[in-house]
Amino acid sequence: MALTKQPNLYPGMNDAGFEFFIVEDEVKFIANSKISNFTELPFGIIQIIEEEIENNKAIKMALLDWYPNSKYDRLKQFVKCRFGGLDFEADIINHQLQPSEYVECPIRSKCEHNGVLCKAPEYNGSKLNAIDIQLMKLLTTPLTNEVIAEQLNLPLGSYHKYKKLLYEKLGFIQTKQELTIIAITLNII
């Protein structure tokens, strides 16, 4: 009897979870084995998102700052900042919002609400900072250590120190391959 491997399925394709993601700046979701537009979000899911916004004053104020006249745009922006990456972990499970995920954002470092709506990725109980993320992105490429150090505008010795600290933060990993798996898991690459 031959065993066949079941392909990885995104949440919502085979269970009751909801997975949000962005395509060309539009929010979509997967639920009930179907990809839908944000405008088709069920009322119960809207209520879950609204409750999260209402229960966090900083989030509520940030969204009101951006969209004072549009509840729809506030909901959509919250989902974009918190859950915009397509991954294999559902964003809503059993009517509960899951922890936010890392979403690549072109204004992250310039955003006045950085860290309020979007969250830094965490791994092994440690938050990853901007240098960690940039280093992870570069280390998952075929670039040499010298080229990476140059792109980060760091002396080679400092680069090796940052790399060692990152590998320790990620659980004392040893290889770029291990780092790549973690980077994929966290939506960094």
Buried (B, 14 or more C-beta within 10 A) or exposed (E): EEEEEEEEEBBBBEBEBBBBBBEEEEBBBBBEEEBBEBEEBEEEBBEBBBEBBEEBEEBBEBBEEBBEEEEEEBBBBBBBBBBBBBBEBBBBBEEEBBEBBBBBBEEBEEBEBBEBBBBBBEBEEBEBEEEBBBBBBBBBEEEEEEEBBBBBEBEEEEBEEBBEEBBEBBEEBEEBEBBBEBBEBBBBB
